[in-house]
Amino acid sequence: MKESIKSLFTRDLNQLKKEIESYQNEDAIWKIDKNILNSGGNLTLHLVGNINHFIGATLGDSGYVRNRELEFSLKNIPKTELIEKIEKTIDAVHSSLDKLTEEDLKKEYPIETLGYTMTTEYFLIHLFGHLGYHLGQVNYHRRLLDLQ
């Protein structure tokens, strides 16, 4: 299970990297329009912050300190820096999950984030769903607002 989860996070974080690389107009990464309130850049910062906090810091003791408010308020970070953040997040997923045993996945996740206790395995699957949800939003953001 651990290797499957690690592989899926790696796959979709690499897809996120590909989405950011695919913006032809770098300014469009930060564009919002009408009912599109979150830019591709801010969604990327949110995903990076979320994964580094809940996997890197909580499971891997990485020392990462999350500032969720900045994930949605920072703007105009260069594309190269966003890509670097994604790559470092992939590294954090690998190093954190490599520390876990299959038994650890069956243990209770250390933080009650959804209003109820759950296993680490369950919460990692939840986080993967969250990544996929926002990855789809970044894809649509790019296709709708890039080169407008």
Secondary structure as UniProt FT lines:
FT   HELIX           2..22
FT   HELIX           26..30
FT   TURN            34..35
FT   HELIX           40..51
FT   HELIX           52..57
FT   HELIX           58..60
FT   HELIX           68..73
FT   HELIX           79..98
FT   HELIX           102..106
FT   HELIX           120..145
FT   TURN            146..147
//
